[in-house]
């Protein structure tokens, strides 16, 4: 299998509901998100032009998550945070761990954003720090 890979850096906040240590508090990260796409090679010999990956996946991150606060839709603090800054809070259908973010990007965002291209998202790496990352792979 040939993969076309592109990463994008974003900054966003989150808190992990139920975490036993300091990640239960509101905090943020400078994330690096790596997208790995697969499909048949086109007539030029590409899975998908890197600029198209940027336009479809990286720009989605910019518009939806960058400089926002990701909060689980069942987080008891969600409404309080929305009251402080409604446009900066994004309610997500998962507890915003790096693992859940990677899975959501592969299973939900990838198919939505890559529809009609003949390409699929095979793998996504979400790095919270230079030392810690989570991977979701089909």
N, CA, C and O atoms as a GROMACS GRO file, in nm:
protein
  552
    1UNK      N    1   0.085  -0.117   0.000
    1UNK     CA    2   0.000   0.000   0.000
    1UNK      C    3   0.090   0.124   0.000
    1UNK      O    4   0.191   0.130   0.070
    2UNK      N    5   0.050   0.223  -0.080
    2UNK     CA    6   0.120   0.350  -0.081
    2UNK      C    7   0.035   0.451  -0.006
    2UNK      O    8  -0.085   0.461  -0.027
    3UNK      N    9   0.100   0.525   0.084
    3UNK     CA   10   0.031   0.626   0.163
    3UNK      C   11   0.082   0.765   0.127
    3UNK      O   12   0.202   0.784   0.105
    4UNK      N   13  -0.007   0.860   0.120
    4UNK     CA   14   0.031   1.001   0.110
    4UNK      C   15   0.012   1.059   0.249
    4UNK      O   16  -0.096   1.048   0.306
    5UNK      N   17   0.115   1.121   0.303
    5UNK     CA   18   0.115   1.166   0.442
    5UNK      C   19   0.138   1.316   0.450
    5UNK      O   20   0.225   1.372   0.381
    6UNK      N   21   0.060   1.380   0.534
    6UNK     CA   22   0.079   1.523   0.558
    6UNK      C   23   0.045   1.550   0.704
    6UNK      O   24  -0.049   1.492   0.758
    7UNK      N   25   0.121   1.638   0.769
    7UNK     CA   26   0.089   1.676   0.905
    7UNK      C   27   0.048   1.822   0.911
    7UNK      O   28   0.074   1.900   0.820
    8UNK      N   29  -0.019   1.856   1.021
    8UNK     CA   30  -0.061   1.993   1.044
    8UNK      C   31  -0.055   2.019   1.194
    8UNK      O   32  -0.088   1.932   1.275
    9UNK      N   33  -0.013   2.138   1.230
    9UNK     CA   34  -0.002   2.176   1.371
    9UNK      C   35  -0.117   2.268   1.410
    9UNK      O   36  -0.150   2.362   1.337
   10UNK      N   37  -0.177   2.240   1.524
   10UNK     CA   38  -0.283   2.325   1.578
   10UNK      C   39  -0.259   2.343   1.728
   10UNK      O   40  -0.187   2.266   1.791
   11UNK      N   41  -0.322   2.444   1.782
   11UNK     CA   42  -0.320   2.465   1.927
   11UNK      C   43  -0.464   2.463   1.973
   11UNK      O   44  -0.549   2.532   1.916
   12UNK      N   45  -0.493   2.384   2.075
   12UNK     CA   46  -0.628   2.386   2.130
   12UNK      C   47  -0.626   2.335   2.274
   12UNK      O   48  -0.531   2.271   2.319
   13UNK      N   49  -0.734   2.368   2.343
   13UNK     CA   50  -0.748   2.328   2.482
   13UNK      C   51  -0.842   2.210   2.494
   13UNK      O   52  -0.918   2.178   2.403
   14UNK      N   53  -0.834   2.146   2.610
   14UNK     CA   54  -0.925   2.036   2.642
   14UNK      C   55  -0.913   2.007   2.790
   14UNK      O   56  -0.830   2.065   2.861
   15UNK      N   57  -0.995   1.917   2.834
   15UNK     CA   58  -0.978   1.855   2.965
   15UNK      C   59  -1.032   1.714   2.951
   15UNK      O   60  -1.124   1.691   2.873
   16UNK      N   61  -0.975   1.622   3.024
   16UNK     CA   62  -1.017   1.482   3.014
   16UNK      C   63  -1.102   1.451   3.137
   16UNK      O   64  -1.051   1.439   3.248
   17UNK      N   65  -1.232   1.438   3.114
   17UNK     CA   66  -1.327   1.410   3.221
   17UNK      C   67  -1.295   1.273   3.281
   17UNK      O   68  -1.282   1.174   3.209
   18UNK      N   69  -1.284   1.268   3.414
   18UNK     CA   70  -1.257   1.143   3.483
   18UNK      C   71  -1.110   1.108   3.496
   18UNK      O   72  -1.076   1.007   3.558
   19UNK      N   73  -1.022   1.191   3.441
   19UNK     CA   74  -0.878   1.163   3.452
   19UNK      C   75  -0.837   1.170   3.599
   19UNK      O   76  -0.884   1.256   3.673
   20UNK      N   77  -0.751   1.079   3.639
   20UNK     CA   78  -0.712   1.070   3.779
   20UNK      C   79  -0.603   1.169   3.819
   20UNK      O   80  -0.574   1.185   3.938
   21UNK      N   81  -0.542   1.236   3.722
   21UNK     CA   82  -0.435   1.331   3.754
   21UNK      C   83  -0.464   1.469   3.694
   21UNK      O   84  -0.580   1.504   3.674
   22UNK      N   85  -0.360   1.545   3.666
   22UNK     CA   86  -0.379   1.685   3.628
   22UNK      C   87  -0.448   1.707   3.494
   22UNK      O   88  -0.491   1.819   3.466
   23UNK      N   89  -0.459   1.606   3.411
   23UNK     CA   90  -0.529   1.624   3.282
   23UNK      C   91  -0.680   1.644   3.299
   23UNK      O   92  -0.750   1.672   3.202
   24UNK      N   93  -0.730   1.630   3.422
   24UNK     CA   94  -0.872   1.658   3.447
   24UNK      C   95  -0.897   1.808   3.449
   24UNK      O   96  -1.012   1.852   3.443
   25UNK      N   97  -0.791   1.887   3.458
   25UNK     CA   98  -0.804   2.032   3.459
   25UNK      C   99  -0.801   2.086   3.315
   25UNK      O  100  -0.749   2.021   3.225
   26UNK      N  101  -0.857   2.203   3.297
   26UNK     CA  102  -0.854   2.268   3.167
   26UNK      C  103  -0.710   2.307   3.135
   26UNK      O  104  -0.643   2.371   3.216
   27UNK      N  105  -0.664   2.267   3.018
   27UNK     CA  106  -0.528   2.296   2.974
   27UNK      C  107  -0.523   2.286   2.822
   27UNK      O  108  -0.625   2.257   2.760
   28UNK      N  109  -0.409   2.309   2.764
   28UNK     CA  110  -0.399   2.304   2.619
   28UNK      C  111  -0.269   2.241   2.572
   28UNK      O  112  -0.177   2.217   2.650
   29UNK      N  113  -0.265   2.216   2.442
   29UNK     CA  114  -0.148   2.156   2.378
   29UNK      C  115  -0.124   2.220   2.243
   29UNK      O  116  -0.215   2.277   2.182
   30UNK      N  117  -0.002   2.211   2.198
   30UNK     CA  118   0.032   2.238   2.059
   30UNK      C  119   0.039   2.101   1.992
   30UNK      O  120   0.140   2.032   1.998
   31UNK      N  121  -0.072   2.065   1.928
   31UNK     CA  122  -0.085   1.932   1.868
   31UNK      C  123  -0.020   1.928   1.730
   31UNK      O  124  -0.018   2.027   1.658
   32UNK      N  125   0.034   1.813   1.696
   32UNK     CA  126   0.072   1.782   1.558
   32UNK      C  127  -0.017   1.664   1.518
   32UNK      O  128  -0.016   1.559   1.582
   33UNK      N  129  -0.093   1.684   1.411
   33UNK     CA  130  -0.183   1.581   1.362
   33UNK      C  131  -0.131   1.536   1.225
   33UNK      O  132  -0.116   1.618   1.134
   34UNK      N  133  -0.104   1.407   1.212
   34UNK     CA  134  -0.055   1.352   1.087
   34UNK      C  135  -0.164   1.266   1.024
   34UNK      O  136  -0.218   1.174   1.086
   35UNK      N  137  -0.194   1.298   0.899
   35UNK     CA  138  -0.293   1.223   0.821
   35UNK      C  139  -0.220   1.133   0.722
   35UNK      O  140  -0.128   1.178   0.653
   36UNK      N  141  -0.262   1.006   0.714
   36UNK     CA  142  -0.205   0.913   0.617
   36UNK      C  143  -0.319   0.860   0.532
   36UNK      O  144  -0.407   0.789   0.580
   37UNK      N  145  -0.317   0.897   0.404
   37UNK     CA  146  -0.424   0.864   0.310
   37UNK      C  147  -0.380   0.753   0.215
   37UNK      O  148  -0.263   0.744   0.178
   38UNK      N  149  -0.476   0.669   0.177
   38UNK     CA  150  -0.445   0.564   0.080
   38UNK      C  151  -0.552   0.558  -0.027
   38UNK      O  152  -0.665   0.603  -0.008
   39UNK      N  153  -0.513   0.502  -0.140
   39UNK     CA  154  -0.603   0.484  -0.253
   39UNK      C  155  -0.521   0.443  -0.374
   39UNK      O  156  -0.399   0.428  -0.365
   40UNK      N  157  -0.588   0.425  -0.485
   40UNK     CA  158  -0.518   0.391  -0.610
   40UNK      C  159  -0.443   0.514  -0.658
   40UNK      O  160  -0.486   0.628  -0.638
   41UNK      N  161  -0.329   0.490  -0.722
   41UNK     CA  162  -0.253   0.601  -0.779
   41UNK      C  163  -0.328   0.658  -0.899
   41UNK      O  164  -0.387   0.585  -0.978
   42UNK      N  165  -0.322   0.790  -0.911
   42UNK     CA  166  -0.386   0.853  -1.028
   42UNK      C  167  -0.292   0.844  -1.147
   42UNK      O  168  -0.185   0.784  -1.138
   43UNK      N  169  -0.330   0.904  -1.259
   43UNK     CA  170  -0.251   0.895  -1.383
   43UNK      C  171  -0.115   0.961  -1.370
   43UNK      O  172  -0.025   0.934  -1.449
   44UNK      N  173  -0.099   1.048  -1.272
   44UNK     CA  174   0.030   1.115  -1.248
   44UNK      C  175   0.118   1.031  -1.156
   44UNK      O  176   0.240   1.047  -1.155
   45UNK      N  177   0.055   0.942  -1.079
   45UNK     CA  178   0.130   0.858  -0.986
   45UNK      C  179   0.117   0.901  -0.841
   45UNK      O  180   0.205   0.875  -0.759
   46UNK      N  181   0.006   0.969  -0.810
   46UNK     CA  182  -0.018   1.017  -0.673
   46UNK      C  183  -0.140   0.950  -0.613
   46UNK      O  184  -0.234   0.915  -0.683
   47UNK      N  185  -0.136   0.932  -0.480
   47UNK     CA  186  -0.257   0.890  -0.408
   47UNK      C  187  -0.353   1.008  -0.409
   47UNK      O  188  -0.470   0.994  -0.448
   48UNK      N  189  -0.304   1.124  -0.367
   48UNK     CA  190  -0.381   1.248  -0.366
   48UNK      C  191  -0.279   1.361  -0.354
   48UNK      O  192  -0.185   1.352  -0.276
   49UNK      N  193  -0.298   1.465  -0.430
   49UNK     CA  194  -0.206   1.579  -0.424
   49UNK      C  195  -0.198   1.630  -0.280
   49UNK      O  196  -0.299   1.640  -0.211
   50UNK      N  197  -0.078   1.661  -0.234
   50UNK     CA  198  -0.060   1.708  -0.097
   50UNK      C  199  -0.139   1.836  -0.069
   50UNK      O  200  -0.184   1.858   0.043
   51UNK      N  201  -0.154   1.920  -0.170
   51UNK     CA  202  -0.235   2.041  -0.154
   51UNK      C  203  -0.381   2.010  -0.132
   51UNK      O  204  -0.450   2.085  -0.062
   52UNK      N  205  -0.430   1.902  -0.189
   52UNK     CA  206  -0.568   1.860  -0.168
   52UNK      C  207  -0.585   1.807  -0.025
   52UNK      O  208  -0.686   1.835   0.039
   53UNK      N  209  -0.487   1.732   0.023
   53UNK     CA  210  -0.492   1.686   0.162
   53UNK      C  211  -0.496   1.807   0.255
   53UNK      O  212  -0.572   1.809   0.352
   54UNK      N  213  -0.415   1.906   0.225
   54UNK     CA  214  -0.415   2.029   0.306
   54UNK      C  215  -0.553   2.094   0.302
   54UNK      O  216  -0.608   2.130   0.406
   55UNK      N  217  -0.609   2.109   0.183
   55UNK     CA  218  -0.737   2.178   0.168
   55UNK      C  219  -0.851   2.103   0.236
   55UNK      O  220  -0.940   2.165   0.294
   56UNK      N  221  -0.850   1.970   0.229
   56UNK     CA  222  -0.962   1.892   0.282
   56UNK      C  223  -0.948   1.855   0.429
   56UNK      O  224  -1.047   1.858   0.503
   57UNK      N  225  -0.829   1.821   0.473
   57UNK     CA  226  -0.811   1.774   0.611
   57UNK      C  227  -0.746   1.878   0.701
   57UNK      O  228  -0.795   1.905   0.811
   58UNK      N  229  -0.636   1.936   0.657
   58UNK     CA  230  -0.567   2.034   0.742
   58UNK      C  231  -0.652   2.159   0.762
   58UNK      O  232  -0.658   2.213   0.873
   59UNK      N  233  -0.718   2.204   0.658
   59UNK     CA  234  -0.803   2.322   0.673
   59UNK      C  235  -0.924   2.293   0.761
   59UNK      O  236  -0.974   2.382   0.830
   60UNK      N  237  -0.972   2.169   0.759
   60UNK     CA  238  -1.080   2.132   0.850
   60UNK      C  239  -1.033   2.152   0.994
   60UNK      O  240  -1.105   2.210   1.076
   61UNK      N  241  -0.912   2.105   1.026
   61UNK     CA  242  -0.856   2.124   1.161
   61UNK      C  243  -0.848   2.272   1.196
   61UNK      O  244  -0.884   2.313   1.306
   62UNK      N  245  -0.800   2.353   1.101
   62UNK     CA  246  -0.788   2.498   1.124
   62UNK      C  247  -0.923   2.560   1.158
   62UNK      O  248  -0.935   2.640   1.251
   63UNK      N  249  -1.024   2.524   1.081
   63UNK     CA  250  -1.156   2.584   1.098
   63UNK      C  251  -1.230   2.533   1.221
   63UNK      O  252  -1.300   2.610   1.287
   64UNK      N  253  -1.216   2.406   1.251
   64UNK     CA  254  -1.298   2.343   1.354
   64UNK      C  255  -1.233   2.334   1.492
   64UNK      O  256  -1.301   2.349   1.594
   65UNK      N  257  -1.102   2.309   1.498
   65UNK     CA  258  -1.038   2.282   1.626
   65UNK      C  259  -0.929   2.380   1.666
   65UNK      O  260  -0.905   2.397   1.785
   66UNK      N  261  -0.863   2.444   1.572
   66UNK     CA  262  -0.750   2.529   1.607
   66UNK      C  263  -0.794   2.648   1.692
   66UNK      O  264  -0.891   2.716   1.659
   67UNK      N  265  -0.722   2.671   1.800
   67UNK     CA  266  -0.750   2.780   1.895
   67UNK      C  267  -0.891   2.773   1.951
   67UNK      O  268  -0.956   2.876   1.972
   68UNK      N  269  -0.936   2.652   1.975
   68UNK     CA  270  -1.066   2.628   2.036
   68UNK      C  271  -1.047   2.541   2.158
   68UNK      O  272  -0.940   2.484   2.181
   69UNK      N  273  -1.154   2.531   2.238
   69UNK     CA  274  -1.156   2.445   2.354
   69UNK      C  275  -1.243   2.324   2.319
   69UNK      O  276  -1.363   2.339   2.299
   70UNK      N  277  -1.183   2.205   2.312
   70UNK     CA  278  -1.259   2.083   2.285
   70UNK      C  279  -1.312   2.030   2.416
   70UNK      O  280  -1.238   2.005   2.511
   71UNK      N  281  -1.444   2.013   2.420
   71UNK     CA  282  -1.506   1.962   2.542
   71UNK      C  283  -1.606   1.853   2.506
   71UNK      O  284  -1.684   1.866   2.411
   72UNK      N  285  -1.602   1.745   2.582
   72UNK     CA  286  -1.694   1.635   2.565
   72UNK      C  287  -1.836   1.686   2.585
   72UNK      O  288  -1.861   1.765   2.677
   73UNK      N  289  -1.928   1.644   2.500
   73UNK     CA  290  -2.066   1.691   2.509
   73UNK      C  291  -2.133   1.654   2.641
   73UNK      O  292  -2.238   1.710   2.673
   74UNK      N  293  -2.075   1.562   2.718
   74UNK     CA  294  -2.129   1.524   2.849
   74UNK      C  295  -2.046   1.582   2.965
   74UNK      O  296  -2.067   1.544   3.080
   75UNK      N  297  -1.953   1.671   2.935
   75UNK     CA  298  -1.871   1.732   3.038
   75UNK      C  299  -1.958   1.824   3.124
   75UNK      O  300  -2.025   1.911   3.069
   76UNK      N  301  -1.959   1.806   3.255
   76UNK     CA  302  -2.042   1.892   3.340
   76UNK      C  303  -2.003   2.039   3.335
   76UNK      O  304  -2.082   2.124   3.376
   77UNK      N  305  -1.884   2.073   3.287
   77UNK     CA  306  -1.842   2.212   3.277
   77UNK      C  307  -1.874   2.276   3.141
   77UNK      O  308  -1.848   2.395   3.121
   78UNK      N  309  -1.930   2.198   3.049
   78UNK     CA  310  -1.951   2.247   2.912
   78UNK      C  311  -2.033   2.375   2.908
   78UNK      O  312  -1.993   2.472   2.843
   79UNK      N  313  -2.145   2.378   2.973
   79UNK     CA  314  -2.232   2.496   2.966
   79UNK      C  315  -2.168   2.618   3.030
   79UNK      O  316  -2.186   2.730   2.980
   80UNK      N  317  -2.095   2.599   3.139
   80UNK     CA  318  -2.024   2.711   3.200
   80UNK      C  319  -1.922   2.770   3.103
   80UNK      O  320  -1.909   2.891   3.091
   81UNK      N  321  -1.849   2.683   3.035
   81UNK     CA  322  -1.747   2.729   2.940
   81UNK      C  323  -1.813   2.799   2.821
   81UNK      O  324  -1.764   2.901   2.774
   82UNK      N  325  -1.923   2.744   2.774
   82UNK     CA  326  -1.995   2.810   2.663
   82UNK      C  327  -2.043   2.948   2.706
   82UNK      O  328  -2.044   3.041   2.625
   83UNK      N  329  -2.082   2.962   2.831
   83UNK     CA  330  -2.126   3.091   2.882
   83UNK      C  331  -2.016   3.195   2.881
   83UNK      O  332  -2.043   3.314   2.862
   84UNK      N  333  -1.892   3.152   2.901
   84UNK     CA  334  -1.778   3.244   2.902
   84UNK      C  335  -1.736   3.285   2.762
   84UNK      O  336  -1.700   3.401   2.739
   85UNK      N  337  -1.741   3.191   2.669
   85UNK     CA  338  -1.692   3.219   2.533
   85UNK      C  339  -1.753   3.118   2.436
   85UNK      O  340  -1.686   3.023   2.395
   86UNK      N  341  -1.879   3.140   2.398
   86UNK     CA  342  -1.949   3.039   2.317
   86UNK      C  343  -1.880   3.003   2.185
   86UNK      O  344  -1.883   2.887   2.144
   87UNK      N  345  -1.820   3.100   2.120
   87UNK     CA  346  -1.758   3.072   1.989
   87UNK      C  347  -1.628   2.995   2.000
   87UNK      O  348  -1.580   2.940   1.900
   88UNK      N  349  -1.570   2.989   2.118
   88UNK     CA  350  -1.441   2.920   2.131
   88UNK      C  351  -1.455   2.776   2.180
   88UNK      O  352  -1.357   2.702   2.181
   89UNK      N  353  -1.575   2.735   2.219
   89UNK     CA  354  -1.595   2.600   2.273
   89UNK      C  355  -1.656   2.511   2.166
   89UNK      O  356  -1.757   2.545   2.104
   90UNK      N  357  -1.594   2.395   2.146
   90UNK     CA  358  -1.645   2.295   2.052
   90UNK      C  359  -1.685   2.172   2.133
   90UNK      O  360  -1.601   2.108   2.195
   91UNK      N  361  -1.814   2.140   2.131
   91UNK     CA  362  -1.861   2.018   2.198
   91UNK      C  363  -1.838   1.901   2.104
   91UNK      O  364  -1.884   1.902   1.990
   92UNK      N  365  -1.767   1.801   2.152
   92UNK     CA  366  -1.736   1.684   2.070
   92UNK      C  367  -1.805   1.561   2.131
   92UNK      O  368  -1.830   1.557   2.252
   93UNK      N  369  -1.835   1.459   2.049
   93UNK     CA  370  -1.907   1.342   2.098
   93UNK      C  371  -1.819   1.238   2.167
   93UNK      O  372  -1.854   1.120   2.172
   94UNK      N  373  -1.705   1.282   2.218
   94UNK     CA  374  -1.611   1.191   2.283
   94UNK      C  375  -1.533   1.269   2.388
   94UNK      O  376  -1.518   1.391   2.378
   95UNK      N  377  -1.483   1.199   2.489
   95UNK     CA  378  -1.393   1.259   2.586
   95UNK      C  379  -1.264   1.291   2.510
   95UNK      O  380  -1.204   1.200   2.454
   96UNK      N  381  -1.219   1.418   2.505
   96UNK     CA  382  -1.113   1.456   2.412
   96UNK      C  383  -0.971   1.414   2.450
   96UNK      O  384  -0.884   1.497   2.476
   97UNK      N  385  -0.951   1.284   2.453
   97UNK     CA  386  -0.815   1.229   2.465
   97UNK      C  387  -0.754   1.226   2.325
   97UNK      O  388  -0.827   1.233   2.226
   98UNK      N  389  -0.624   1.217   2.317
   98UNK     CA  390  -0.558   1.206   2.187
   98UNK      C  391  -0.606   1.082   2.112
   98UNK      O  392  -0.621   1.084   1.989
   99UNK      N  393  -0.629   0.974   2.186
   99UNK     CA  394  -0.677   0.850   2.123
   99UNK      C  395  -0.813   0.870   2.058
   99UNK      O  396  -0.835   0.831   1.944
  100UNK      N  397  -0.905   0.932   2.132
  100UNK     CA  398  -1.039   0.956   2.078
  100UNK      C  399  -1.038   1.056   1.964
  100UNK      O  400  -1.116   1.044   1.870
  101UNK      N  401  -0.951   1.155   1.973
  101UNK     CA  402  -0.940   1.251   1.864
  101UNK      C  403  -0.893   1.182   1.736
  101UNK      O  404  -0.948   1.206   1.628
  102UNK      N  405  -0.793   1.097   1.746
  102UNK     CA  406  -0.741   1.025   1.629
  102UNK      C  407  -0.848   0.936   1.568
  102UNK      O  408  -0.865   0.932   1.446
  103UNK      N  409  -0.921   0.864   1.653
  103UNK     CA  410  -1.028   0.776   1.602
  103UNK      C  411  -1.137   0.857   1.532
  103UNK      O  412  -1.183   0.819   1.425
  104UNK      N  413  -1.178   0.967   1.590
  104UNK     CA  414  -1.281   1.052   1.531
  104UNK      C  415  -1.235   1.108   1.396
  104UNK      O  416  -1.314   1.114   1.301
  105UNK      N  417  -1.110   1.148   1.388
  105UNK     CA  418  -1.060   1.199   1.261
  105UNK      C  419  -1.062   1.093   1.152
  105UNK      O  420  -1.096   1.123   1.037
  106UNK      N  421  -1.027   0.970   1.186
  106UNK     CA  422  -1.025   0.862   1.085
  106UNK      C  423  -1.166   0.816   1.050
  106UNK      O  424  -1.198   0.800   0.932
  107UNK      N  425  -1.251   0.795   1.150
  107UNK     CA  426  -1.382   0.735   1.126
  107UNK      C  427  -1.490   0.834   1.082
  107UNK      O  428  -1.583   0.796   1.012
  108UNK      N  429  -1.479   0.960   1.123
  108UNK     CA  430  -1.584   1.057   1.095
  108UNK      C  431  -1.538   1.166   0.999
  108UNK      O  432  -1.600   1.187   0.894
  109UNK      N  433  -1.431   1.235   1.033
  109UNK     CA  434  -1.387   1.349   0.952
  109UNK      C  435  -1.330   1.303   0.819
  109UNK      O  436  -1.362   1.361   0.715
  110UNK      N  437  -1.247   1.201   0.820
  110UNK     CA  438  -1.187   1.151   0.696
  110UNK      C  439  -1.291   1.118   0.589
  110UNK      O  440  -1.284   1.172   0.479
  111UNK      N  441  -1.387   1.030   0.619
  111UNK     CA  442  -1.488   0.997   0.518
  111UNK      C  443  -1.568   1.119   0.471
  111UNK      O  444  -1.600   1.130   0.352
  112UNK      N  445  -1.599   1.208   0.562
  112UNK     CA  446  -1.676   1.328   0.527
  112UNK      C  447  -1.594   1.418   0.434
  112UNK      O  448  -1.644   1.463   0.331
  113UNK      N  449  -1.471   1.445   0.469
  113UNK     CA  450  -1.389   1.539   0.394
  113UNK      C  451  -1.331   1.481   0.265
  113UNK      O  452  -1.307   1.555   0.170
  114UNK      N  453  -1.309   1.352   0.262
  114UNK     CA  454  -1.249   1.289   0.144
  114UNK      C  455  -1.353   1.229   0.049
  114UNK      O  456  -1.317   1.168  -0.052
  115UNK      N  457  -1.481   1.247   0.080
  115UNK     CA  458  -1.588   1.192  -0.005
  115UNK      C  459  -1.568   1.237  -0.150
  115UNK      O  460  -1.544   1.354  -0.178
  116UNK      N  461  -1.579   1.142  -0.240
  116UNK     CA  462  -1.569   1.171  -0.382
  116UNK      C  463  -1.428   1.172  -0.438
  116UNK      O  464  -1.410   1.188  -0.559
  117UNK      N  465  -1.328   1.156  -0.354
  117UNK     CA  466  -1.189   1.159  -0.402
  117UNK      C  467  -1.137   1.020  -0.439
  117UNK      O  468  -1.037   1.009  -0.509
  118UNK      N  469  -1.205   0.914  -0.392
  118UNK     CA  470  -1.155   0.780  -0.412
  118UNK      C  471  -1.043   0.745  -0.316
  118UNK      O  472  -0.978   0.642  -0.330
  119UNK      N  473  -1.020   0.831  -0.218
  119UNK     CA  474  -0.912   0.814  -0.121
  119UNK      C  475  -0.973   0.804   0.018
  119UNK      O  476  -1.078   0.863   0.044
  120UNK      N  477  -0.908   0.730   0.106
  120UNK     CA  478  -0.956   0.715   0.244
  120UNK      C  479  -0.841   0.745   0.339
  120UNK      O  480  -0.724   0.736   0.303
  121UNK      N  481  -0.878   0.779   0.460
  121UNK     CA  482  -0.780   0.802   0.566
  121UNK      C  483  -0.750   0.668   0.633
  121UNK      O  484  -0.840   0.607   0.692
  122UNK      N  485  -0.627   0.622   0.623
  122UNK     CA  486  -0.588   0.492   0.677
  122UNK      C  487  -0.544   0.502   0.822
  122UNK      O  488  -0.561   0.408   0.900
  123UNK      N  489  -0.486   0.617   0.855
  123UNK     CA  490  -0.421   0.629   0.985
  123UNK      C  491  -0.411   0.776   1.021
  123UNK      O  492  -0.395   0.863   0.935
  124UNK      N  493  -0.421   0.803   1.150
  124UNK     CA  494  -0.404   0.938   1.200
  124UNK      C  495  -0.324   0.932   1.329
  124UNK      O  496  -0.352   0.850   1.416
  125UNK      N  497  -0.225   1.018   1.340
  125UNK     CA  498  -0.143   1.029   1.460
  125UNK      C  499  -0.172   1.165   1.521
  125UNK      O  500  -0.163   1.268   1.454
  126UNK      N  501  -0.207   1.166   1.650
  126UNK     CA  502  -0.230   1.290   1.722
  126UNK      C  503  -0.124   1.299   1.830
  126UNK      O  504  -0.126   1.225   1.928
  127UNK      N  505  -0.030   1.392   1.811
  127UNK     CA  506   0.076   1.414   1.908
  127UNK      C  507   0.034   1.528   2.000
  127UNK      O  508   0.009   1.640   1.955
  128UNK      N  509   0.025   1.499   2.130
  128UNK     CA  510  -0.005   1.603   2.228
  128UNK      C  511   0.120   1.681   2.264
  128UNK      O  512   0.115   1.802   2.285
  129UNK      N  513   0.229   1.612   2.270
  129UNK     CA  514   0.360   1.672   2.298
  129UNK      C  515   0.460   1.601   2.210
  129UNK      O  516   0.425   1.506   2.139
  130UNK      N  517   0.585   1.646   2.213
  130UNK     CA  518   0.688   1.578   2.135
  130UNK      C  519   0.714   1.437   2.188
  130UNK      O  520   0.772   1.354   2.118
  131UNK      N  521   0.670   1.410   2.311
  131UNK     CA  522   0.696   1.280   2.374
  131UNK      C  523   0.576   1.186   2.370
  131UNK      O  524   0.593   1.066   2.391
  132UNK      N  525   0.455   1.238   2.345
  132UNK     CA  526   0.333   1.158   2.362
  132UNK      C  527   0.243   1.169   2.240
  132UNK      O  528   0.211   1.279   2.194
  133UNK      N  529   0.202   1.054   2.189
  133UNK     CA  530   0.115   1.052   2.073
  133UNK      C  531   0.020   0.933   2.081
  133UNK      O  532   0.049   0.833   2.147
  134UNK      N  533  -0.093   0.946   2.013
  134UNK     CA  534  -0.188   0.837   1.999
  134UNK      C  535  -0.211   0.814   1.850
  134UNK      O  536  -0.209   0.909   1.771
  135UNK      N  537  -0.232   0.689   1.813
  135UNK     CA  538  -0.249   0.652   1.672
  135UNK      C  539  -0.379   0.574   1.658
  135UNK      O  540  -0.408   0.484   1.738
  136UNK      N  541  -0.458   0.609   1.556
  136UNK     CA  542  -0.572   0.526   1.519
  136UNK      C  543  -0.549   0.485   1.374
  136UNK      O  544  -0.518   0.567   1.288
  137UNK      N  545  -0.565   0.355   1.351
  137UNK     CA  546  -0.536   0.298   1.220
  137UNK      C  547  -0.646   0.201   1.181
  137UNK      O  548  -0.692   0.121   1.263
  138UNK      N  549  -0.688   0.208   1.057
  138UNK     CA  550  -0.787   0.112   1.008
  138UNK      C  551  -0.719  -0.022   0.987
  138UNK      O  552  -0.783  -0.119   0.946
   0.00000   0.00000   0.00000
